[in-house]
Amino acid sequence: MNIALWIAQVLLALMFAFVGATKTFTPVDELARQMPGAAEQVGLIRFIGISELLGAIGLVLPAATRIKPGLTPLAAVGIGIIMVLAAGVHATRGEWSSIVTNVVLLAMAVFVAWGRTKRVPIAPR
């Protein structure tokens, strides 16, 4: 189970680090081409990107360093909340194929949150 949790954590962290960095560091004109309505909501897009970057760090760093490992399930819950809200946005826009991705990432985040709140050792001692 520990290996499955680590795989889920790393995959989620890689995904959210990439997407978060894109939303945080991409110039506004290019963001507007990639995401409809981004030009009017630059501040919100940047906030979401920073939140995704912090979530990616929180999924891996606390568990890997064993410093405050209880933050890892909290990061997974935060990622799950982002996915629920993202699915809502995609539903209002009629972007149904994007909701499938949101649901898969939400399921992975729930698995990590559940698994890391159980008494599963982070790594063999």
C-alpha positions as CSV (number, residue, x, y, z in Angstrom):
1,M,0.0,0.0,0.0
2,N,2.9,2.3,0.8
3,I,4.3,2.0,-2.7
4,A,0.8,2.7,-4.3
5,L,0.5,5.8,-2.1
6,W,4.0,7.0,-3.1
7,I,3.2,6.4,-6.8
8,A,-0.1,8.4,-6.4
9,Q,1.7,11.2,-4.5
10,V,4.4,11.6,-7.1
11,L,2.1,11.4,-10.1
12,L,-0.2,14.1,-8.5
13,A,2.8,16.2,-7.5
14,L,4.2,16.1,-11.0
15,M,0.9,16.9,-12.6
16,F,0.1,19.8,-10.3
17,A,3.7,21.2,-10.4
18,F,3.5,21.3,-14.2
19,V,0.0,22.8,-14.4
20,G,0.7,25.2,-11.5
21,A,4.0,26.4,-13.0
22,T,2.2,27.0,-16.3
23,K,-0.6,29.0,-14.7
24,T,1.9,31.0,-12.5
25,F,4.7,31.8,-15.0
26,T,3.1,31.8,-18.5
27,P,2.7,35.4,-19.9
28,V,-0.8,36.7,-19.9
29,D,-1.2,36.8,-23.7
30,E,-0.2,33.2,-24.1
31,L,-2.4,32.2,-21.2
32,A,-5.3,33.8,-22.9
33,R,-4.7,31.7,-26.0
34,Q,-4.5,28.5,-23.9
35,M,-7.4,29.2,-21.5
36,P,-10.6,31.0,-22.5
37,G,-11.3,33.9,-20.2
38,A,-7.9,34.0,-18.6
39,A,-7.1,37.5,-19.7
40,E,-10.0,38.8,-17.5
41,Q,-9.1,36.7,-14.5
42,V,-5.3,36.8,-14.4
43,G,-5.2,37.2,-10.6
44,L,-7.4,34.2,-10.0
45,I,-5.4,32.1,-12.5
46,R,-2.1,33.0,-10.8
47,F,-3.6,32.3,-7.4
48,I,-4.8,28.8,-8.6
49,G,-1.3,28.2,-10.1
50,I,0.5,29.1,-6.8
51,S,-2.0,26.9,-4.9
52,E,-1.3,24.0,-7.2
53,L,2.5,24.5,-6.8
54,L,2.2,24.5,-3.1
55,G,-0.1,21.5,-3.1
56,A,2.5,19.6,-5.3
57,I,5.2,20.4,-2.7
58,G,2.9,19.4,0.2
59,L,2.1,16.1,-1.4
60,V,5.7,15.0,-1.4
61,L,8.0,17.0,0.9
62,P,6.5,16.4,4.3
63,A,6.3,12.7,3.8
64,A,9.7,12.4,2.2
65,T,11.5,14.4,4.9
66,R,9.3,13.0,7.7
67,I,9.0,16.6,8.9
68,K,5.3,17.2,9.7
69,P,4.1,14.3,7.6
70,G,0.6,15.1,8.7
71,L,0.7,17.9,6.1
72,T,0.6,15.4,3.2
73,P,-3.0,14.4,3.7
74,L,-4.0,18.0,4.1
75,A,-2.3,18.8,0.8
76,A,-4.2,16.0,-0.8
77,V,-7.4,17.4,0.6
78,G,-6.5,20.8,-0.8
79,I,-5.8,19.2,-4.2
80,G,-9.2,17.4,-4.0
81,I,-11.0,20.7,-3.3
82,I,-9.3,22.3,-6.3
83,M,-10.5,19.3,-8.4
84,V,-14.1,19.7,-7.3
85,L,-14.1,23.4,-8.0
86,A,-12.4,22.8,-11.4
87,A,-15.0,20.2,-12.3
88,G,-17.7,22.8,-11.5
89,V,-16.1,25.4,-13.8
90,H,-15.7,22.8,-16.6
91,A,-19.4,21.8,-16.2
92,T,-20.6,25.4,-16.5
93,R,-18.6,25.7,-19.7
94,G,-19.8,22.4,-21.1
95,E,-16.2,21.0,-21.1
96,W,-17.3,17.5,-20.2
97,S,-14.1,15.7,-21.3
98,S,-12.1,17.8,-18.8
99,I,-14.3,16.6,-15.9
100,V,-13.1,13.1,-16.5
101,T,-9.6,14.2,-15.7
102,N,-10.8,16.1,-12.7
103,V,-12.6,13.0,-11.3
104,V,-9.5,10.8,-11.8
105,L,-7.2,13.3,-10.1
106,L,-9.8,13.7,-7.3
107,A,-9.9,10.0,-6.8
108,M,-6.1,9.9,-6.5
109,A,-6.1,12.8,-4.0
110,V,-8.8,11.1,-1.9
111,F,-6.7,7.9,-2.0
112,V,-3.6,9.8,-0.8
113,A,-5.5,11.7,1.9
114,W,-7.1,8.4,3.2
115,G,-3.9,6.4,3.0
116,R,-1.8,8.9,4.7
117,T,-4.2,9.4,7.6
118,K,-4.1,5.6,8.2
119,R,-1.2,4.2,10.2
120,V,0.7,3.2,7.0
121,P,4.4,3.8,7.6
122,I,5.9,6.4,5.2
123,A,9.0,4.3,4.6
124,P,10.5,1.1,6.1
125,R,12.7,1.8,9.1
